[in-house]
Amino acid sequence: MATSNSRTGKVGAGIRESVAAQIRAREASLSRTITKKTEDILYQNSRTAWIRLSSSVNTLSQDEISKLNAKNGRTDITGDNTLARSNILQGGLLNPNRALRGGVNADKEVNNFAAYNNRPNSTGIRPMPGITGMSVKSKNTYGTLREAEVKISVWTLEDFDMIEKLYLRPGFSVLLEWGHTAYFMSSGAYTTDIHTVSPNLFYGKNVKVDMILNDIDRVRKLSDYNYDAMFGYIKNFNWSFKPTGEYECSISIISAGEIIESIKSGFDPRLRIKDESQFDDSDSDEGKEQRKSIFHYALAKLGKMGSMFGSTFDKDDLASEAPDLAAVLKPFTGYYDDIQLDDGWFFDTDTPMQWIPLRTFLDIINKMVVPVDNTKKEEDTGSRTYLKFNTEYEYVMDGEVQQLSSDLLTFPTHFSIDPTVCVLPTVPALSDWSYKTFFLSVVPGKVDAIHNNLEVDEKYKNDVLNILVSIPYLKQKLDEALDTEGKFNKSLADILTSIFEGMNDALGGINELSLVYDDEYDGGTFFVIDRKNTTVLGDLSPVINISGVKTTVSEVSISSKITNEMGSQISIAAQGTTQNYSENVENILKWNSGIIDRIRVTKDVSSVSKETAKEEEDDKTERFADWLTDVIDFFQNFNSNTGYDKEELAAAKTCHKEWTVDQANKNRIIQSQPVPGLVPVELSMTLDGVGGLRVAESFKINAGILPSKYNEKFGYIITGLEHTIGKDNRWLTNITTQFITIDTPTAEEIAAAGTTGTATTVDGNYSTEQKQTPKSSTTTKKGPAPPPPTELVKAMRRYGITAPTERAHFLAQCAHESGNFQWKKEFASGKAYEGRKDLGNTQPGDGVKFKGRGYIQITGRANYTKYSSFLKSTGSKADIMNNPSVLEGDYFAADSACYWWKYLSRNISGLTKGTTTADVGRVTKRVNGGTNGLDDRQAKFNKYWADISKDNSAYA
């Protein structure tokens, strides 16, 4: 459950309790009627706002200007902050004692304590400059970048010279602060104390960005969130001169994270890699690739990690190719394999492929791409870098370790359909048929090898930072960002968005990887989050009162936000009469629950009318079964040396989104979780200004003015914040939210999810009956180790598989490989085995003809030939070479399994003398080539061994 202290890496955490306590204190004051106090009257009638703007400009002497231009001793150049420190804007200007200037000075000399000064040679007596209003708005999809506009009035040329030097300076940093002049502390005490960031800190010689941000957080808490602030950079300004003699100025301030929108990654990599010997020859193709950009350099070097390092590589291996790059990166493990691409030529194309964790890619950006302030020490990451990406899993707050990064919305059988893009860090919890089809164990290696070598902390196995991204895919996305002249025409933000979109697609469309910016963490940090993962929702406190005598809310509005991309899916889902969705529209189904359109009763993408839920599920089962064949073909070819082609990959993608959405929804029902993600309906409200609210935090609202359907069924997740102080001098906070469902599935929904059609059981597996031949029945019951077929027991006697431990091992392996003896042939077409000389497939069509058959599948012309010769030596008339389907019958399915065990398994009998987990593991490796499904094989062995231990004649 998300805690109130969760950072931006979590989506859906409740508003922090300290902020909620402040809202309750205000509501308590407003709700008092007969017992109203003087402080309540003061609070309700005289609460106004203040604004303060401080500049970071230091003026330089002529000598310092020369040194700066010559880049000589820049770390020693500090300048003088007297001008900035003497002209802090707060309404008007502050006097040297940090109080607002007041009174009229008619003397010729300027008095820094006076609000009005005499300019006898120009304008006469004129007021001091001052701030007349401000707004701070959130930007981007989730509103995590902020942009402020501050309006300033100036009345003399002399003052305008000062304002221009301090505040009309694009690229220079400023501190904008605001708050209430009178407020209640969360304890109920009334105060008029104004707290700000310490001027001694802000104007200190060794001040750092993270020190300023930490002090902002201190003041927020000290003021019980009746204060807020923004440290950022001046982006733009404008001013105009009015007939009244006023200079009307406006400055735009952006948060530090805004720089991501403008960073281009195309600078010369030799600015970071000084040693020319770490580049390939400039005339070579590889050398030219490395010099395109620092990104291209890093990925080209990672792309050299090949078979000489085995199936994995790390930063020490990278150091042999790129020592300067490796030296700055955090420890990581990458993965390598040679992939065969069937491109239509006689020979397949070798495509070396590497995968690295997303965390490592972000680390490369942090260390090699983002701009830095070289006057700061390398360890001062909070001040040295202008932006950074989170690469840490956790942090410590109040002595407790908390997760810092974001989990992926996932489920036990979730997988990436396109390993050339990305691979999830966990093996799908699928039965053996699924391993053989989906996840790559038909031929040990490739992506399966990644998981065999993967080192991921169990706590963070679903962390977005651990998703493995392929180097060729990253290169592709970088090249797409280049124009015809080889220059980057996309910003870093655009490149990352493009990368995430491809990953979202490969993962089935249930995820929305994206960036959010937290300006409170470590000097400002970008986090990669999954916006769809709102399943961390805990107690959505507080309940904000939007009606009644104690409400602090002045305005509420609701509107739908249906994008063009969502339009067709929303139309189909309006009634919820079909489940053929390639997008997750369960939230809209919840929204429209209990009603139909009587004019257009159903909206279905299928042309065939289905009258019952059973027919709907049967149709889906059949389509999924056909799709699985394409998935099997692709992954078998991807894992083998026969080569996969892009058409196979396209076919494998056809139903992947629909299947993933279907499984994700059934899994969340079984887990009794609300529908993840956002309802495309927006609620906006305006309330008295409050600090400490963060985008992606959630709350509930009280019943009273909204329709009954909103009560207890929906929460509200903050997607945008805006703070304004206008001419009425009141601080208002405008909150934009989207609806999230918070009601959990009913008992009927849970029961239906576990029993209908292609529904998954709790462990996420299809029934074996549905997998082999789509039927309309519910899931087949599977015991941990059913009694073996009679023909199999007879065959065991014929082949001498009679020793007690060998019987238990043999039956456990057969039961697991055949889905508890329910299928006797391989599901894939066998096309993946075409041309496999190691299997003896030398003639066209051998792969399909001699695909796996029997309880332990005999595969390939060579093995069929050996078995055929053996059968003939026993006097059998079976012609398995011309009629290989004979092995699908009960007799030969059993007989061929025993033959494999005794003659093709390389003396497996010698491994079957023990009963330990290690013994089962060794036998499994001989049968499977790896250890896929080991837990199930172990459970089956335990059952058979228990039966045999009780009765030595069992299964004999």
DACORFEN-V220778 format. One record per backbone hydrogen bond with DSSP energy under -0.5 kcal/mol. NH is the residue of the N-H (numbers start at 1). CO is the residue of the C=O. If there is no record, write none. Layout:
nh = {NH & NH}
co = {CO & CO}
//
This chain:
nh = {2 & 6 & 10 & 12 & 12 & 15 & 15 & 19 & 20 & 21 & 22 & 23 & 24 & 25 & 26 & 27 & 28 & 29 & 30 & 31 & 32 & 32 & 36 & 41 & 42 & 43 & 44 & 45 & 46 & 47 & 48 & 49 & 50 & 52 & 53 & 54 & 56 & 59 & 65 & 66 & 67 & 68 & 69 & 70 & 71 & 72 & 73 & 76 & 77 & 78 & 80 & 85 & 86 & 87 & 89 & 90 & 90 & 92 & 94 & 95 & 98 & 101 & 102 & 105 & 106 & 112 & 114 & 115 & 116 & 117 & 118 & 118 & 119 & 120 & 122 & 124 & 126 & 128 & 130 & 131 & 132 & 133 & 134 & 135 & 136 & 137 & 138 & 139 & 143 & 145 & 147 & 148 & 149 & 150 & 151 & 152 & 153 & 154 & 160 & 161 & 162 & 163 & 164 & 165 & 166 & 167 & 168 & 168 & 169 & 171 & 172 & 174 & 175 & 176 & 176 & 177 & 177 & 178 & 179 & 180 & 181 & 183 & 185 & 188 & 191 & 195 & 201 & 202 & 203 & 204 & 207 & 212 & 213 & 214 & 215 & 216 & 217 & 218 & 219 & 220 & 221 & 222 & 223 & 224 & 225 & 226 & 228 & 230 & 232 & 232 & 233 & 234 & 235 & 236 & 238 & 240 & 242 & 242 & 245 & 247 & 248 & 248 & 249 & 249 & 250 & 251 & 252 & 253 & 254 & 255 & 256 & 258 & 259 & 260 & 261 & 262 & 263 & 271 & 272 & 273 & 274 & 276 & 278 & 279 & 284 & 288 & 289 & 290 & 291 & 292 & 294 & 294 & 295 & 297 & 298 & 299 & 300 & 301 & 302 & 303 & 304 & 305 & 306 & 309 & 310 & 312 & 313 & 315 & 318 & 319 & 320 & 320 & 321 & 322 & 326 & 327 & 328 & 328 & 329 & 329 & 334 & 335 & 336 & 337 & 339 & 339 & 341 & 341 & 342 & 342 & 343 & 349 & 350 & 351 & 352 & 353 & 355 & 356 & 358 & 359 & 360 & 361 & 362 & 363 & 364 & 365 & 366 & 367 & 368 & 369 & 369 & 370 & 373 & 374 & 376 & 380 & 381 & 383 & 384 & 385 & 386 & 390 & 395 & 397 & 397 & 400 & 402 & 404 & 405 & 406 & 408 & 410 & 414 & 417 & 421 & 422 & 423 & 429 & 430 & 434 & 435 & 436 & 437 & 438 & 439 & 441 & 448 & 449 & 449 & 450 & 451 & 452 & 453 & 453 & 454 & 456 & 460 & 461 & 463 & 464 & 466 & 467 & 468 & 469 & 469 & 470 & 471 & 474 & 475 & 476 & 477 & 478 & 479 & 480 & 481 & 481 & 482 & 483 & 486 & 489 & 490 & 492 & 493 & 495 & 496 & 497 & 498 & 499 & 500 & 501 & 502 & 503 & 504 & 505 & 506 & 507 & 508 & 509 & 514 & 516 & 518 & 519 & 521 & 522 & 524 & 525 & 526 & 527 & 529 & 529 & 531 & 531 & 533 & 534 & 537 & 538 & 540 & 541 & 544 & 544 & 545 & 546 & 551 & 552 & 553 & 554 & 555 & 557 & 559 & 561 & 563 & 567 & 568 & 570 & 571 & 572 & 573 & 574 & 574 & 575 & 581 & 585 & 589 & 590 & 591 & 592 & 593 & 595 & 598 & 601 & 616 & 617 & 618 & 619 & 620 & 621 & 622 & 623 & 624 & 625 & 626 & 627 & 628 & 629 & 630 & 631 & 632 & 633 & 634 & 635 & 636 & 637 & 638 & 639 & 640 & 643 & 644 & 648 & 649 & 650 & 651 & 652 & 653 & 654 & 656 & 657 & 659 & 660 & 661 & 662 & 663 & 664 & 665 & 666 & 667 & 668 & 669 & 670 & 671 & 672 & 673 & 677 & 679 & 681 & 682 & 683 & 684 & 685 & 686 & 687 & 688 & 689 & 691 & 696 & 697 & 698 & 699 & 700 & 700 & 702 & 710 & 711 & 713 & 714 & 715 & 716 & 717 & 718 & 719 & 720 & 722 & 723 & 724 & 725 & 726 & 729 & 732 & 732 & 733 & 734 & 734 & 735 & 735 & 736 & 737 & 738 & 739 & 740 & 742 & 743 & 750 & 751 & 752 & 753 & 754 & 755 & 755 & 756 & 759 & 761 & 764 & 771 & 772 & 773 & 779 & 792 & 793 & 794 & 795 & 796 & 797 & 798 & 799 & 800 & 800 & 801 & 802 & 807 & 808 & 809 & 810 & 811 & 812 & 813 & 814 & 815 & 816 & 817 & 818 & 819 & 820 & 822 & 823 & 826 & 833 & 834 & 836 & 837 & 839 & 840 & 841 & 842 & 846 & 849 & 850 & 851 & 853 & 854 & 855 & 857 & 858 & 860 & 862 & 864 & 865 & 866 & 867 & 868 & 869 & 870 & 871 & 872 & 873 & 874 & 874 & 875 & 876 & 880 & 883 & 886 & 887 & 888 & 889 & 893 & 894 & 895 & 896 & 897 & 898 & 899 & 900 & 901 & 902 & 903 & 904 & 904 & 905 & 908 & 910 & 911 & 912 & 920 & 921 & 922 & 923 & 924 & 925 & 926 & 927 & 928 & 929 & 929 & 934 & 937 & 938 & 939 & 940 & 941 & 942 & 943 & 944 & 945 & 946 & 947 & 948 & 949 & 950 & 951 & 954 & 956}
co = {536 & 3 & 7 & 10 & 696 & 541 & 698 & 16 & 16 & 17 & 18 & 19 & 20 & 21 & 22 & 23 & 24 & 25 & 26 & 27 & 28 & 29 & 33 & 37 & 38 & 39 & 40 & 41 & 42 & 43 & 46 & 729 & 179 & 177 & 89 & 175 & 173 & 80 & 61 & 62 & 63 & 64 & 65 & 66 & 68 & 67 & 71 & 73 & 74 & 76 & 59 & 81 & 82 & 84 & 53 & 88 & 92 & 90 & 88 & 99 & 95 & 93 & 113 & 116 & 104 & 110 & 111 & 103 & 103 & 126 & 105 & 107 & 124 & 118 & 119 & 119 & 117 & 115 & 153 & 91 & 151 & 151 & 725 & 149 & 723 & 147 & 721 & 145 & 140 & 139 & 137 & 253 & 135 & 251 & 133 & 249 & 130 & 247 & 156 & 157 & 158 & 159 & 160 & 161 & 162 & 163 & 163 & 164 & 167 & 234 & 169 & 232 & 54 & 174 & 230 & 52 & 175 & 228 & 50 & 226 & 48 & 191 & 189 & 185 & 183 & 193 & 198 & 198 & 199 & 201 & 204 & 208 & 209 & 210 & 211 & 212 & 213 & 214 & 215 & 216 & 217 & 218 & 219 & 221 & 220 & 223 & 178 & 176 & 174 & 230 & 254 & 172 & 252 & 252 & 250 & 248 & 240 & 246 & 242 & 154 & 240 & 246 & 152 & 247 & 238 & 150 & 236 & 148 & 233 & 146 & 231 & 255 & 256 & 257 & 258 & 259 & 259 & 268 & 269 & 269 & 272 & 274 & 275 & 276 & 281 & 284 & 285 & 286 & 287 & 289 & 265 & 267 & 265 & 293 & 294 & 295 & 296 & 297 & 298 & 299 & 301 & 302 & 304 & 306 & 307 & 309 & 334 & 332 & 314 & 315 & 316 & 317 & 318 & 318 & 322 & 323 & 324 & 325 & 325 & 326 & 313 & 355 & 311 & 353 & 337 & 351 & 339 & 349 & 340 & 644 & 341 & 341 & 348 & 339 & 350 & 337 & 335 & 469 & 467 & 465 & 357 & 357 & 358 & 359 & 360 & 361 & 362 & 363 & 364 & 364 & 365 & 365 & 384 & 372 & 373 & 377 & 379 & 380 & 380 & 381 & 371 & 526 & 402 & 395 & 400 & 397 & 395 & 393 & 393 & 528 & 462 & 408 & 411 & 506 & 418 & 418 & 468 & 412 & 428 & 431 & 431 & 432 & 433 & 434 & 434 & 435 & 445 & 445 & 446 & 446 & 447 & 448 & 449 & 450 & 450 & 454 & 457 & 458 & 460 & 406 & 463 & 464 & 423 & 356 & 467 & 421 & 354 & 470 & 471 & 472 & 473 & 474 & 475 & 476 & 477 & 478 & 479 & 487 & 483 & 481 & 481 & 263 & 260 & 491 & 492 & 493 & 494 & 495 & 496 & 497 & 498 & 499 & 500 & 501 & 502 & 503 & 505 & 504 & 529 & 527 & 525 & 517 & 518 & 520 & 521 & 518 & 388 & 516 & 514 & 527 & 512 & 529 & 530 & 532 & 534 & 12 & 538 & 539 & 542 & 700 & 543 & 544 & 548 & 545 & 545 & 686 & 686 & 684 & 682 & 680 & 561 & 563 & 564 & 566 & 567 & 568 & 569 & 570 & 571 & 572 & 579 & 583 & 585 & 586 & 587 & 588 & 590 & 592 & 596 & 599 & 612 & 613 & 614 & 615 & 616 & 617 & 618 & 619 & 620 & 621 & 622 & 623 & 624 & 625 & 626 & 627 & 628 & 629 & 630 & 631 & 632 & 633 & 634 & 635 & 636 & 637 & 340 & 645 & 645 & 646 & 647 & 648 & 649 & 651 & 653 & 653 & 655 & 656 & 657 & 658 & 659 & 660 & 661 & 662 & 663 & 664 & 665 & 666 & 667 & 669 & 668 & 532 & 739 & 679 & 559 & 737 & 557 & 735 & 555 & 733 & 552 & 731 & 225 & 718 & 694 & 13 & 716 & 540 & 542 & 544 & 707 & 708 & 710 & 710 & 740 & 699 & 738 & 697 & 736 & 736 & 734 & 136 & 732 & 134 & 730 & 726 & 724 & 730 & 687 & 722 & 732 & 685 & 733 & 720 & 683 & 717 & 681 & 715 & 713 & 713 & 746 & 747 & 748 & 749 & 750 & 751 & 752 & 752 & 756 & 765 & 761 & 767 & 768 & 769 & 755 & 789 & 789 & 790 & 791 & 792 & 793 & 794 & 795 & 796 & 797 & 796 & 800 & 803 & 804 & 805 & 806 & 807 & 808 & 809 & 810 & 811 & 812 & 813 & 814 & 816 & 815 & 818 & 818 & 852 & 830 & 831 & 833 & 835 & 836 & 837 & 836 & 840 & 843 & 845 & 846 & 848 & 858 & 824 & 893 & 855 & 853 & 850 & 839 & 860 & 861 & 862 & 863 & 864 & 865 & 866 & 867 & 868 & 869 & 870 & 871 & 872 & 871 & 878 & 879 & 883 & 884 & 885 & 886 & 889 & 890 & 891 & 892 & 893 & 894 & 895 & 896 & 897 & 898 & 899 & 899 & 900 & 900 & 901 & 907 & 908 & 909 & 916 & 917 & 918 & 919 & 920 & 921 & 922 & 923 & 924 & 924 & 925 & 931 & 933 & 934 & 935 & 936 & 937 & 938 & 939 & 940 & 941 & 942 & 943 & 944 & 945 & 946 & 947 & 951 & 953}
//
